Amino acid sequence: MILYLHGFNSSSASGKAQATVAAAQEAGVECVAPDLPHRPAAALRLCAEICAGKKVLAVGSSLGGYYATVLVERGLARRGVLINPAVAVAAKLRGEIGKTQRNYTNDEVYEYTAEHDRELAEVEVAAVADASRYLLLAQKGDELLDYREAAAYYAGAEQVIEEGGDHSFIGYERHLPRLLELARLVEDAAAE
């Protein structure tokens, strides 16, 4: 099963989420793309419920990549595909504390609080245990996150680093065949 995790202030209506679901359906691969709560603890609880008893490939964009990493490291997902992922997220979002946020796909409004920050910091993964369980997709033109941070954090992982692009990861659809291949490998794998 593919679990697609959207980024900060996004939703399952994002282009990448919709493209992933459509490609998986066409290939006969189960895919879930939930709308994640803005509170990190609630988002990860929802993910844990979805993953329970399943062989999961966690695919995440930006903050969703952070969550995908947490799921893999906790043994809730077997592998992770990270699309322009955020690393050291709590520190990056600390400047948002006290600011009003608006989800750009569903217009939900909320305040980013110190509790959001605490919840992100509590689940931070200092280093991945086995980089071979990850595929990093990053674009050098990402205007929000420095691809070099992700490349260093996921050193040893399969990495596709493209020139240009942006935070949305232009041309994501080109990589869907590889995601589907990984989903099948996860599904066919014996219990670890």
Residue pairs with C-beta under 8 A, 6 or more apart in sequence:
1 29
1 30
1 31
1 32
1 54
1 55
1 56
1 57
1 183
1 186
1 187
2 20
2 24
2 29
2 30
2 31
2 32
2 56
2 57
2 59
2 179
2 183
3 31
3 32
3 33
3 34
3 47
3 50
3 51
3 56
3 57
3 58
3 59
3 68
3 71
3 77
4 12
4 16
4 17
4 20
4 21
4 31
4 32
4 33
4 59
4 60
4 64
5 34
5 36
5 47
5 58
5 59
5 60
5 61
5 63
5 64
5 65
5 67
5 68
6 12
6 14
6 16
6 17
6 33
6 35
6 36
6 60
6 61
6 63
6 64
7 14
7 60
7 61
7 62
7 63
7 64
7 65
7 86
8 62
8 63
8 86
8 93
9 38
9 101
9 102
9 103
9 104
10 17
10 61
10 62
10 64
10 103
10 104
10 105
11 17
11 35
11 36
11 103
11 105
11 106
12 18
12 21
12 33
12 34
12 35
13 105
13 106
14 61
14 105
15 168
15 172
16 61
16 83
16 168
16 169
16 172
17 33
18 33
19 172
19 173
19 176
20 31
20 33
20 59
20 176
20 179
21 31
21 33
23 173
23 176
23 179
23 180
24 30
24 31
24 180
24 183
25 31
27 180
29 180
29 183
29 184
29 187
32 50
34 46
34 47
34 50
35 106
36 43
36 46
36 47
36 64
36 67
37 43
37 46
38 101
38 103
38 108
38 110
38 112
38 116
39 115
39 116
39 119
40 67
40 116
40 119
40 120
40 123
41 119
41 122
43 67
44 67
44 70
44 71
44 123
47 58
47 67
47 71
47 76
48 71
48 74
48 76
50 56
51 58
51 71
51 76
51 77
52 76
55 78
55 186
55 187
55 189
56 71
56 76
56 77
56 78
56 186
57 77
57 78
57 79
57 80
57 81
57 179
57 182
57 183
57 186
58 67
58 68
58 71
58 72
58 76
58 77
58 79
58 80
58 81
59 68
59 80
59 81
59 83
59 179
60 66
60 67
60 68
60 69
60 80
60 81
60 82
60 83
60 85
61 83
61 84
61 85
61 169
62 83
62 84
62 85
62 86
62 144
62 145
62 167
63 86
63 89
64 83
64 85
65 80
65 82
65 83
65 84
65 85
65 86
65 150
66 85
66 86
66 87
66 89
66 120
68 77
68 80
68 81
68 82
68 85
69 80
69 82
69 85
69 125
69 128
69 134
70 123
70 125
71 77
71 80
72 78
72 79
72 80
72 128
72 133
72 134
73 125
73 128
73 129
78 133
78 186
78 189
78 192
79 133
79 134
79 135
79 182
79 185
79 186
80 133
80 134
80 135
81 134
81 135
81 137
81 179
81 182
82 134
82 135
82 136
82 137
82 150
82 154
83 137
83 138
83 169
83 172
84 137
84 138
84 139
84 142
84 144
84 145
84 147
84 150
84 167
84 169
85 136
85 138
85 145
85 150
85 154
86 92
86 145
87 149
87 150
87 153
88 124
88 149
89 120
89 124
90 117
90 120
90 121
90 124
92 145
93 112
93 116
93 117
93 120
94 117
96 112
96 116
97 112
97 113
97 114
97 116
97 117
98 111
98 112
98 113
99 111
99 112
100 109
100 110
100 111
100 112
101 109
101 110
101 111
101 112
102 108
102 109
103 109
127 153
128 134
128 153
128 154
128 157
131 154
131 155
131 156
131 157
132 156
132 157
132 158
133 157
134 154
134 157
134 158
135 157
135 158
135 159
135 160
135 178
135 182
136 150
136 151
136 154
136 157
136 158
136 159
136 160
136 161
137 160
137 162
137 169
137 172
137 175
138 147
138 150
138 151
138 159
138 160
138 161
138 162
139 147
139 161
139 162
139 163
139 164
139 165
139 166
139 169
139 170
140 147
140 161
140 162
140 163
140 164
140 165
141 163
141 164
141 165
141 166
141 170
142 165
142 166
142 167
142 169
143 166
143 167
144 167
145 167
147 161
151 159
151 161
160 175
162 171
164 170
165 171
